[in-house]
Amino acid sequence: MAYLDIPAGGVVEIDEKGYLLDPEIWSPAVAEVMAAADGVALLPDHWAILEIFRDYYSEYEIEPPMRALVRRAEEALGKAKGNSRYLYQLFPEGPGTQACRYAGLPRPVSCL
């Protein structure tokens, strides 16, 4: 178990892979700290993908599979950005895992 220091928000617990132990404490500030630790500055397109993850999870209680993520990204960001290549540019560790972590969702079932 590890901890993240959140400015003006205290400390949050994360597991060994960097996922929140309590997804209920997620906030944009938590996402910013997680991304900064990876050397990523969250831009509007990142936030759009994180919103897709959170909305999808809220609806289905699972992270979006890649096909659903690409489809929703295309709807939100347009055809040029709604593809897996672009998603990997935003989240080089893998959109399914890195974006899921920043979105404050539980570790994906497919993540060992």
A tleap script that builds the chain and sets N, CA, C and O, in Angstrom:
source leaprc.protein.ff14SB
mol = sequence {
  NMET ALA TYR LEU ASP ILE PRO ALA GLY GLY
  VAL VAL GLU ILE ASP GLU LYS GLY TYR LEU
  LEU ASP PRO GLU ILE TRP SER PRO ALA VAL
  ALA GLU VAL MET ALA ALA ALA ASP GLY VAL
  ALA LEU LEU PRO ASP HIE TRP ALA ILE LEU
  GLU ILE PHE ARG ASP TYR TYR SER GLU TYR
  GLU ILE GLU PRO PRO MET ARG ALA LEU VAL
  ARG ARG ALA GLU GLU ALA LEU GLY LYS ALA
  LYS GLY ASN SER ARG TYR LEU TYR GLN LEU
  PHE PRO GLU GLY PRO GLY THR GLN ALA CYS
  ARG TYR ALA GLY LEU PRO ARG PRO VAL SER
  CYS CLEU
}
set mol.1.N position { 0.833 -1.160 0.000 }
set mol.1.CA position { 0.000 0.000 0.000 }
set mol.1.C position { 0.891 1.240 0.000 }
set mol.1.O position { 1.945 1.268 0.634 }
set mol.2.N position { 0.444 2.254 -0.721 }
set mol.2.CA position { 1.186 3.508 -0.797 }
set mol.2.C position { 0.195 4.655 -0.615 }
set mol.2.O position { -1.009 4.447 -0.472 }
set mol.3.N position { 0.732 5.854 -0.626 }
set mol.3.CA position { -0.094 7.031 -0.393 }
set mol.3.C position { 0.246 8.116 -1.403 }
set mol.3.O position { 1.374 8.215 -1.885 }
set mol.4.N position { -0.769 8.933 -1.713 }
set mol.4.CA position { -0.576 10.123 -2.540 }
set mol.4.C position { -0.911 11.340 -1.700 }
set mol.4.O position { -1.933 11.362 -1.014 }
set mol.5.N position { -0.058 12.354 -1.749 }
set mol.5.CA position { -0.352 13.626 -1.088 }
set mol.5.C position { -1.133 14.487 -2.059 }
set mol.5.O position { -0.658 14.781 -3.156 }
set mol.6.N position { -2.323 14.892 -1.663 }
set mol.6.CA position { -3.175 15.724 -2.490 }
set mol.6.C position { -3.175 17.130 -1.896 }
set mol.6.O position { -3.616 17.315 -0.761 }
set mol.7.N position { -2.689 18.125 -2.641 }
set mol.7.CA position { -2.688 19.495 -2.104 }
set mol.7.C position { -4.093 19.899 -1.649 }
set mol.7.O position { -5.063 19.754 -2.393 }
set mol.8.N position { -4.187 20.393 -0.454 }
set mol.8.CA position { -5.454 20.832 0.150 }
set mol.8.C position { -6.477 19.712 0.198 }
set mol.8.O position { -7.675 19.976 0.296 }
set mol.9.N position { -6.026 18.465 0.132 }
set mol.9.CA position { -6.969 17.354 0.166 }
set mol.9.C position { -6.490 16.202 1.007 }
set mol.9.O position { -7.164 15.174 1.087 }
set mol.10.N position { -5.346 16.344 1.636 }
set mol.10.CA position { -4.856 15.282 2.492 }
set mol.10.C position { -4.114 14.186 1.747 }
set mol.10.O position { -3.478 14.426 0.721 }
set mol.11.N position { -4.209 12.999 2.277 }
set mol.11.CA position { -3.492 11.846 1.761 }
set mol.11.C position { -4.515 10.780 1.369 }
set mol.11.O position { -5.483 10.543 2.092 }
set mol.12.N position { -4.290 10.138 0.215 }
set mol.12.CA position { -5.169 9.048 -0.213 }
set mol.12.C position { -4.337 7.786 -0.387 }
set mol.12.O position { -3.167 7.838 -0.766 }
set mol.13.N position { -4.969 6.650 -0.100 }
set mol.13.CA position { -4.287 5.362 -0.219 }
set mol.13.C position { -4.459 4.796 -1.625 }
set mol.13.O position { -5.534 4.870 -2.221 }
set mol.14.N position { -3.367 4.231 -2.134 }
set mol.14.CA position { -3.389 3.557 -3.427 }
set mol.14.C position { -2.773 2.170 -3.267 }
set mol.14.O position { -2.003 1.919 -2.339 }
set mol.15.N position { -3.126 1.276 -4.189 }
set mol.15.CA position { -2.534 -0.058 -4.138 }
set mol.15.C position { -1.174 -0.053 -4.827 }
set mol.15.O position { -0.694 0.991 -5.268 }
set mol.16.N position { -0.563 -1.226 -4.913 }
set mol.16.CA position { 0.789 -1.317 -5.484 }
set mol.16.C position { 0.851 -0.950 -6.961 }
set mol.16.O position { 1.930 -0.666 -7.479 }
set mol.17.N position { -0.287 -0.951 -7.645 }
set mol.17.CA position { -0.340 -0.574 -9.067 }
set mol.17.C position { -0.779 0.875 -9.262 }
set mol.17.O position { -0.848 1.350 -10.395 }
set mol.18.N position { -1.077 1.582 -8.173 }
set mol.18.CA position { -1.438 2.989 -8.249 }
set mol.18.C position { -2.927 3.286 -8.312 }
set mol.18.O position { -3.313 4.430 -8.551 }
set mol.19.N position { -3.776 2.281 -8.104 }
set mol.19.CA position { -5.226 2.488 -8.120 }
set mol.19.C position { -5.704 2.887 -6.726 }
set mol.19.O position { -5.173 2.419 -5.718 }
set mol.20.N position { -6.711 3.754 -6.683 }
set mol.20.CA position { -7.272 4.175 -5.408 }
set mol.20.C position { -7.877 2.985 -4.669 }
set mol.20.O position { -8.569 2.160 -5.265 }
set mol.21.N position { -7.612 2.906 -3.384 }
set mol.21.CA position { -8.239 1.858 -2.586 }
set mol.21.C position { -9.703 2.193 -2.314 }
set mol.21.O position { -10.527 1.297 -2.134 }
set mol.22.N position { -10.019 3.467 -2.285 }
set mol.22.CA position { -11.398 3.912 -2.100 }
set mol.22.C position { -11.765 4.838 -3.259 }
set mol.22.O position { -11.497 6.038 -3.193 }
set mol.23.N position { -12.373 4.304 -4.319 }
set mol.23.CA position { -12.715 5.127 -5.487 }
set mol.23.C position { -13.636 6.303 -5.162 }
set mol.23.O position { -13.716 7.252 -5.942 }
set mol.24.N position { -14.321 6.255 -4.041 }
set mol.24.CA position { -15.232 7.339 -3.666 }
set mol.24.C position { -14.500 8.645 -3.367 }
set mol.24.O position { -15.114 9.712 -3.389 }
set mol.25.N position { -13.201 8.578 -3.090 }
set mol.25.CA position { -12.468 9.799 -2.751 }
set mol.25.C position { -11.828 10.451 -3.973 }
set mol.25.O position { -11.074 11.415 -3.841 }
set mol.26.N position { -12.128 9.925 -5.165 }
set mol.26.CA position { -11.575 10.518 -6.391 }
set mol.26.C position { -12.045 11.957 -6.526 }
set mol.26.O position { -13.162 12.309 -6.146 }
set mol.27.N position { -11.169 12.770 -7.073 }
set mol.27.CA position { -11.483 14.148 -7.438 }
set mol.27.C position { -10.546 14.528 -8.572 }
set mol.27.O position { -9.557 13.836 -8.810 }
set mol.28.N position { -10.838 15.613 -9.273 }
set mol.28.CA position { -9.898 16.076 -10.303 }
set mol.28.C position { -8.494 16.318 -9.735 }
set mol.28.O position { -7.502 16.092 -10.428 }
set mol.29.N position { -8.406 16.769 -8.496 }
set mol.29.CA position { -7.092 16.994 -7.889 }
set mol.29.C position { -6.328 15.684 -7.734 }
set mol.29.O position { -5.112 15.647 -7.920 }
set mol.30.N position { -7.033 14.615 -7.396 }
set mol.30.CA position { -6.394 13.300 -7.283 }
set mol.30.C position { -5.873 12.878 -8.655 }
set mol.30.O position { -4.745 12.397 -8.768 }
set mol.31.N position { -6.684 13.054 -9.693 }
set mol.31.CA position { -6.252 12.708 -11.051 }
set mol.31.C position { -5.017 13.502 -11.447 }
set mol.31.O position { -4.089 12.954 -12.043 }
set mol.32.N position { -5.001 14.775 -11.123 }
set mol.32.CA position { -3.844 15.628 -11.449 }
set mol.32.C position { -2.573 15.126 -10.778 }
set mol.32.O position { -1.511 15.095 -11.401 }
set mol.33.N position { -2.675 14.733 -9.507 }
set mol.33.CA position { -1.499 14.240 -8.772 }
set mol.33.C position { -1.023 12.919 -9.370 }
set mol.33.O position { 0.178 12.719 -9.550 }
set mol.34.N position { -1.950 12.021 -9.678 }
set mol.34.CA position { -1.571 10.741 -10.286 }
set mol.34.C position { -0.857 10.973 -11.616 }
set mol.34.O position { 0.191 10.383 -11.878 }
set mol.35.N position { -1.429 11.831 -12.446 }
set mol.35.CA position { -0.845 12.099 -13.760 }
set mol.35.C position { 0.516 12.769 -13.617 }
set mol.35.O position { 1.463 12.399 -14.312 }
set mol.36.N position { 0.624 13.743 -12.729 }
set mol.36.CA position { 1.905 14.432 -12.527 }
set mol.36.C position { 2.992 13.455 -12.095 }
set mol.36.O position { 4.146 13.587 -12.501 }
set mol.37.N position { 2.627 12.481 -11.276 }
set mol.37.CA position { 3.600 11.469 -10.840 }
set mol.37.C position { 4.117 10.662 -12.023 }
set mol.37.O position { 5.231 10.139 -11.982 }
set mol.38.N position { 3.306 10.559 -13.088 }
set mol.38.CA position { 3.714 9.853 -14.309 }
set mol.38.C position { 4.316 10.794 -15.344 }
set mol.38.O position { 4.680 10.360 -16.437 }
set mol.39.N position { 4.424 12.080 -15.012 }
set mol.39.CA position { 4.961 13.050 -15.962 }
set mol.39.C position { 3.957 13.460 -17.027 }
set mol.39.O position { 4.346 13.884 -18.115 }
set mol.40.N position { 2.668 13.338 -16.723 }
set mol.40.CA position { 1.607 13.668 -17.676 }
set mol.40.C position { 0.864 14.905 -17.183 }
set mol.40.O position { 0.444 14.964 -16.027 }
set mol.41.N position { 0.703 15.890 -18.060 }
set mol.41.CA position { -0.136 17.047 -17.766 }
set mol.41.C position { -1.493 16.798 -18.408 }
set mol.41.O position { -1.582 16.633 -19.625 }
set mol.42.N position { -2.536 16.771 -17.613 }
set mol.42.CA position { -3.865 16.474 -18.135 }
set mol.42.C position { -4.432 17.671 -18.890 }
set mol.42.O position { -4.637 18.747 -18.328 }
set mol.43.N position { -4.677 17.453 -20.170 }
set mol.43.CA position { -5.224 18.471 -21.066 }
set mol.43.C position { -6.697 18.182 -21.310 }
set mol.43.O position { -7.186 17.138 -20.879 }
set mol.44.N position { -7.421 19.066 -21.982 }
set mol.44.CA position { -8.857 18.838 -22.214 }
set mol.44.C position { -9.185 17.483 -22.846 }
set mol.44.O position { -10.190 16.871 -22.483 }
set mol.45.N position { -8.372 17.006 -23.770 }
set mol.45.CA position { -8.651 15.697 -24.368 }
set mol.45.C position { -8.488 14.567 -23.350 }
set mol.45.O position { -9.233 13.588 -23.393 }
set mol.46.N position { -7.525 14.692 -22.439 }
set mol.46.CA position { -7.390 13.705 -21.355 }
set mol.46.C position { -8.663 13.698 -20.512 }
set mol.46.O position { -9.218 12.643 -20.206 }
set mol.47.N position { -9.110 14.896 -20.146 }
set mol.47.CA position { -10.299 15.002 -19.298 }
set mol.47.C position { -11.523 14.431 -19.991 }
set mol.47.O position { -12.372 13.822 -19.340 }
set mol.48.N position { -11.630 14.617 -21.301 }
set mol.48.CA position { -12.759 14.048 -22.048 }
set mol.48.C position { -12.745 12.528 -21.945 }
set mol.48.O position { -13.795 11.907 -21.783 }
set mol.49.N position { -11.561 11.927 -22.037 }
set mol.49.CA position { -11.456 10.465 -21.932 }
set mol.49.C position { -11.758 10.015 -20.506 }
set mol.49.O position { -12.437 9.008 -20.307 }
set mol.50.N position { -11.267 10.744 -19.524 }
set mol.50.CA position { -11.559 10.388 -18.135 }
set mol.50.C position { -13.063 10.464 -17.869 }
set mol.50.O position { -13.611 9.639 -17.138 }
set mol.51.N position { -13.718 11.443 -18.458 }
set mol.51.CA position { -15.173 11.551 -18.317 }
set mol.51.C position { -15.868 10.359 -18.972 }
set mol.51.O position { -16.843 9.834 -18.434 }
set mol.52.N position { -15.369 9.934 -20.127 }
set mol.52.CA position { -15.920 8.748 -20.788 }
set mol.52.C position { -15.789 7.538 -19.862 }
set mol.52.O position { -16.738 6.772 -19.695 }
set mol.53.N position { -14.613 7.371 -19.263 }
set mol.53.CA position { -14.399 6.247 -18.345 }
set mol.53.C position { -15.377 6.303 -17.179 }
set mol.53.O position { -16.010 5.303 -16.843 }
set mol.54.N position { -15.497 7.469 -16.566 }
set mol.54.CA position { -16.356 7.599 -15.388 }
set mol.54.C position { -17.827 7.392 -15.745 }
set mol.54.O position { -18.564 6.739 -15.006 }
set mol.55.N position { -18.252 7.949 -16.880 }
set mol.55.CA position { -19.644 7.772 -17.315 }
set mol.55.C position { -19.938 6.309 -17.636 }
set mol.55.O position { -20.970 5.770 -17.234 }
set mol.56.N position { -19.022 5.675 -18.360 }
set mol.56.CA position { -19.216 4.276 -18.744 }
set mol.56.C position { -19.280 3.399 -17.490 }
set mol.56.O position { -20.139 2.526 -17.369 }
set mol.57.N position { -18.355 3.650 -16.562 }
set mol.57.CA position { -18.334 2.865 -15.328 }
set mol.57.C position { -19.621 3.077 -14.530 }
set mol.57.O position { -20.174 2.132 -13.968 }
set mol.58.N position { -20.082 4.304 -14.486 }
set mol.58.CA position { -21.319 4.619 -13.779 }
set mol.58.C position { -22.496 3.853 -14.373 }
set mol.58.O position { -23.389 3.412 -13.650 }
set mol.59.N position { -22.489 3.698 -15.689 }
set mol.59.CA position { -23.577 3.021 -16.378 }
set mol.59.C position { -23.474 1.490 -16.292 }
set mol.59.O position { -24.479 0.813 -16.073 }
set mol.60.N position { -22.251 0.944 -16.463 }
set mol.60.CA position { -22.077 -0.513 -16.595 }
set mol.60.C position { -21.310 -1.180 -15.448 }
set mol.60.O position { -21.263 -2.409 -15.381 }
set mol.61.N position { -20.713 -0.399 -14.551 }
set mol.61.CA position { -19.910 -0.900 -13.432 }
set mol.61.C position { -18.695 -1.712 -13.880 }
set mol.61.O position { -18.284 -2.659 -13.211 }
set mol.62.N position { -18.144 -1.332 -14.996 }
set mol.62.CA position { -16.909 -1.904 -15.532 }
set mol.62.C position { -16.276 -0.844 -16.423 }
set mol.62.O position { -16.975 0.010 -16.969 }
set mol.63.N position { -14.971 -0.895 -16.570 }
set mol.63.CA position { -14.296 0.075 -17.447 }
set mol.63.C position { -14.674 -0.225 -18.897 }
set mol.63.O position { -14.990 -1.367 -19.232 }
set mol.64.N position { -14.643 0.796 -19.758 }
set mol.64.CA position { -15.031 0.549 -21.149 }
set mol.64.C position { -14.008 -0.315 -21.876 }
set mol.64.O position { -12.806 -0.073 -21.771 }
set mol.65.N position { -14.478 -1.325 -22.613 }
set mol.65.CA position { -13.569 -2.071 -23.475 }
set mol.65.C position { -13.053 -1.130 -24.566 }
set mol.65.O position { -13.673 -0.104 -24.845 }
set mol.66.N position { -11.947 -1.469 -25.167 }
set mol.66.CA position { -11.292 -0.582 -26.128 }
set mol.66.C position { -12.236 -0.147 -27.249 }
set mol.66.O position { -12.237 1.025 -27.623 }
set mol.67.N position { -13.028 -1.055 -27.786 }
set mol.67.CA position { -13.930 -0.678 -28.888 }
set mol.67.C position { -14.940 0.377 -28.450 }
set mol.67.O position { -15.201 1.335 -29.176 }
set mol.68.N position { -15.501 0.197 -27.270 }
set mol.68.CA position { -16.464 1.174 -26.748 }
set mol.68.C position { -15.768 2.502 -26.457 }
set mol.68.O position { -16.328 3.569 -26.708 }
set mol.69.N position { -14.557 2.432 -25.932 }
set mol.69.CA position { -13.793 3.639 -25.650 }
set mol.69.C position { -13.507 4.409 -26.931 }
set mol.69.O position { -13.692 5.626 -26.978 }
set mol.70.N position { -13.060 3.717 -27.961 }
set mol.70.CA position { -12.770 4.370 -29.243 }
set mol.70.C position { -14.042 4.997 -29.811 }
set mol.70.O position { -14.018 6.135 -30.279 }
set mol.71.N position { -15.139 4.268 -29.773 }
set mol.71.CA position { -16.403 4.788 -30.311 }
set mol.71.C position { -16.833 6.050 -29.564 }
set mol.71.O position { -17.213 7.042 -30.184 }
set mol.72.N position { -16.772 6.010 -28.253 }
set mol.72.CA position { -17.177 7.179 -27.464 }
set mol.72.C position { -16.194 8.328 -27.623 }
set mol.72.O position { -16.600 9.490 -27.618 }
set mol.73.N position { -14.910 8.024 -27.765 }
set mol.73.CA position { -13.919 9.077 -28.002 }
set mol.73.C position { -14.170 9.750 -29.348 }
set mol.73.O position { -14.047 10.969 -29.468 }
set mol.74.N position { -14.519 8.965 -30.349 }
set mol.74.CA position { -14.831 9.537 -31.667 }
set mol.74.C position { -16.044 10.456 -31.568 }
set mol.74.O position { -16.055 11.538 -32.156 }
set mol.75.N position { -17.058 10.033 -30.833 }
set mol.75.CA position { -18.244 10.872 -30.650 }
set mol.75.C position { -17.909 12.174 -29.934 }
set mol.75.O position { -18.432 13.230 -30.290 }
set mol.76.N position { -17.042 12.105 -28.930 }
set mol.76.CA position { -16.713 13.280 -28.121 }
set mol.76.C position { -15.659 14.184 -28.755 }
set mol.76.O position { -15.738 15.407 -28.647 }
set mol.77.N position { -14.666 13.575 -29.421 }
set mol.77.CA position { -13.504 14.329 -29.890 }
set mol.77.C position { -13.376 14.407 -31.406 }
set mol.77.O position { -12.543 15.158 -31.914 }
set mol.78.N position { -14.177 13.651 -32.129 }
set mol.78.CA position { -14.098 13.639 -33.586 }
set mol.78.C position { -13.305 12.452 -34.099 }
set mol.78.O position { -12.583 11.786 -33.356 }
set mol.79.N position { -13.462 12.211 -35.382 }
set mol.79.CA position { -12.857 11.036 -36.021 }
set mol.79.C position { -11.327 11.016 -35.913 }
set mol.79.O position { -10.738 9.956 -35.699 }
set mol.80.N position { -10.691 12.158 -36.057 }
set mol.80.CA position { -9.220 12.219 -36.019 }
set mol.80.C position { -8.656 11.792 -34.659 }
set mol.80.O position { -7.530 11.301 -34.575 }
set mol.81.N position { -9.448 11.982 -33.598 }
set mol.81.CA position { -8.972 11.649 -32.256 }
set mol.81.C position { -9.662 10.407 -31.682 }
set mol.81.O position { -9.297 9.926 -30.610 }
set mol.82.N position { -10.642 9.905 -32.392 }
set mol.82.CA position { -11.365 8.737 -31.913 }
set mol.82.C position { -10.794 7.458 -32.464 }
set mol.82.O position { -11.457 6.727 -33.199 }
set mol.83.N position { -9.537 7.189 -32.096 }
set mol.83.CA position { -8.879 5.957 -32.540 }
set mol.83.C position { -7.858 5.532 -31.491 }
set mol.83.O position { -7.421 6.338 -30.669 }
set mol.84.N position { -7.492 4.275 -31.531 }
set mol.84.CA position { -6.596 3.747 -30.491 }
set mol.84.C position { -5.217 4.394 -30.533 }
set mol.84.O position { -4.593 4.574 -29.488 }
set mol.85.N position { -4.733 4.742 -31.708 }
set mol.85.CA position { -3.417 5.385 -31.796 }
set mol.85.C position { -3.401 6.693 -31.002 }
set mol.85.O position { -2.470 6.953 -30.240 }
set mol.86.N position { -4.418 7.496 -31.186 }
set mol.86.CA position { -4.487 8.768 -30.466 }
set mol.86.C position { -4.640 8.530 -28.964 }
set mol.86.O position { -4.025 9.232 -28.162 }
set mol.87.N position { -5.451 7.550 -28.581 }
set mol.87.CA position { -5.635 7.257 -27.166 }
set mol.87.C position { -4.321 6.829 -26.516 }
set mol.87.O position { -4.056 7.171 -25.364 }
set mol.88.N position { -3.507 6.089 -27.245 }
set mol.88.CA position { -2.186 5.699 -26.723 }
set mol.88.C position { -1.236 6.892 -26.650 }
set mol.88.O position { -0.320 6.893 -25.829 }
set mol.89.N position { -1.434 7.902 -27.486 }
set mol.89.CA position { -0.631 9.122 -27.362 }
set mol.89.C position { -0.986 9.850 -26.074 }
set mol.89.O position { -0.110 10.386 -25.396 }
set mol.90.N position { -2.270 9.869 -25.739 }
set mol.90.CA position { -2.701 10.515 -24.503 }
set mol.90.C position { -2.278 9.721 -23.272 }
set mol.90.O position { -1.856 10.290 -22.265 }
set mol.91.N position { -2.398 8.398 -23.368 }
set mol.91.CA position { -2.121 7.510 -22.233 }
set mol.91.C position { -1.145 6.425 -22.675 }
set mol.91.O position { -1.560 5.304 -22.968 }
set mol.92.N position { 0.147 6.744 -22.728 }
set mol.92.CA position { 1.139 5.810 -23.283 }
set mol.92.C position { 1.268 4.483 -22.545 }
set mol.92.O position { 1.732 3.504 -23.129 }
set mol.93.N position { 0.869 4.427 -21.281 }
set mol.93.CA position { 0.917 3.153 -20.554 }
set mol.93.C position { -0.255 2.259 -20.909 }
set mol.93.O position { -0.334 1.115 -20.462 }
set mol.94.N position { -1.155 2.778 -21.707 }
set mol.94.CA position { -2.344 2.037 -22.125 }
set mol.94.C position { -3.592 2.739 -21.639 }
set mol.94.O position { -3.752 2.958 -20.439 }
set mol.95.N position { -4.479 3.096 -22.552 }
set mol.95.CA position { -5.683 3.812 -22.150 }
set mol.95.C position { -6.529 3.027 -21.148 }
set mol.95.O position { -7.121 3.607 -20.239 }
set mol.96.N position { -6.581 1.726 -21.317 }
set mol.96.CA position { -7.407 0.918 -20.419 }
set mol.96.C position { -6.927 0.915 -18.991 }
set mol.96.O position { -7.740 0.817 -18.071 }
set mol.97.N position { -5.642 1.018 -18.779 }
set mol.97.CA position { -5.114 0.970 -17.415 }
set mol.97.C position { -4.796 2.360 -16.879 }
set mol.97.O position { -5.221 2.708 -15.777 }
set mol.98.N position { -4.064 3.149 -17.634 }
set mol.98.CA position { -3.636 4.461 -17.156 }
set mol.98.C position { -4.831 5.408 -16.988 }
set mol.98.O position { -4.950 6.075 -15.961 }
set mol.99.N position { -5.706 5.468 -17.982 }
set mol.99.CA position { -6.874 6.350 -17.873 }
set mol.99.C position { -7.811 5.858 -16.775 }
set mol.99.O position { -8.419 6.664 -16.070 }
set mol.100.N position { -7.930 4.566 -16.630 }
set mol.100.CA position { -8.776 3.995 -15.586 }
set mol.100.C position { -8.263 4.429 -14.209 }
set mol.100.O position { -9.046 4.776 -13.325 }
set mol.101.N position { -6.970 4.404 -14.046 }
set mol.101.CA position { -6.347 4.815 -12.780 }
set mol.101.C position { -6.619 6.289 -12.510 }
set mol.101.O position { -7.040 6.656 -11.414 }
set mol.102.N position { -6.375 7.143 -13.524 }
set mol.102.CA position { -6.594 8.582 -13.351 }
set mol.102.C position { -8.069 8.896 -13.123 }
set mol.102.O position { -8.391 9.876 -12.452 }
set mol.103.N position { -8.966 8.087 -13.668 }
set mol.103.CA position { -10.402 8.300 -13.502 }
set mol.103.C position { -10.880 7.849 -12.132 }
set mol.103.O position { -12.045 8.049 -11.788 }
set mol.104.N position { -10.000 7.244 -11.348 }
set mol.104.CA position { -10.352 6.829 -9.998 }
set mol.104.C position { -11.165 5.559 -9.922 }
set mol.104.O position { -11.827 5.297 -8.918 }
set mol.105.N position { -11.119 4.769 -10.979 }
set mol.105.CA position { -11.902 3.544 -11.019 }
set mol.105.C position { -11.094 2.376 -10.464 }
set mol.105.O position { -9.866 2.440 -10.406 }
set mol.106.N position { -11.778 1.316 -10.057 }
set mol.106.CA position { -11.058 0.134 -9.576 }
set mol.106.C position { -10.176 -0.456 -10.688 }
set mol.106.O position { -10.399 -0.220 -11.875 }
set mol.107.N position { -9.192 -1.212 -10.273 }
set mol.107.CA position { -8.309 -1.858 -11.229 }
set mol.107.C position { -9.140 -2.700 -12.204 }
set mol.107.O position { -10.001 -3.471 -11.780 }
set mol.108.N position { -8.881 -2.553 -13.509 }
set mol.108.CA position { -9.658 -3.322 -14.495 }
set mol.108.C position { -9.513 -4.824 -14.269 }
set mol.108.O position { -8.475 -5.310 -13.819 }
set mol.109.N position { -10.570 -5.531 -14.591 }
set mol.109.CA position { -10.581 -6.983 -14.456 }
set mol.109.C position { -9.434 -7.601 -15.242 }
set mol.109.O position { -8.831 -8.582 -14.806 }
set mol.110.N position { -9.133 -7.025 -16.404 }
set mol.110.CA position { -8.080 -7.560 -17.270 }
set mol.110.C position { -6.677 -7.213 -16.789 }
set mol.110.O position { -5.699 -7.694 -17.362 }
set mol.111.N position { -6.556 -6.393 -15.756 }
set mol.111.CA position { -5.254 -5.955 -15.251 }
set mol.111.C position { -4.802 -6.911 -14.151 }
set mol.111.O position { -5.425 -6.996 -13.093 }
set mol.112.N position { -3.717 -7.626 -14.412 }
set mol.112.CA position { -3.227 -8.584 -13.414 }
set mol.112.C position { -2.327 -7.930 -12.411 }
set mol.112.O position { -1.829 -8.595 -11.503 }
savepdb mol mol.pdb
quit
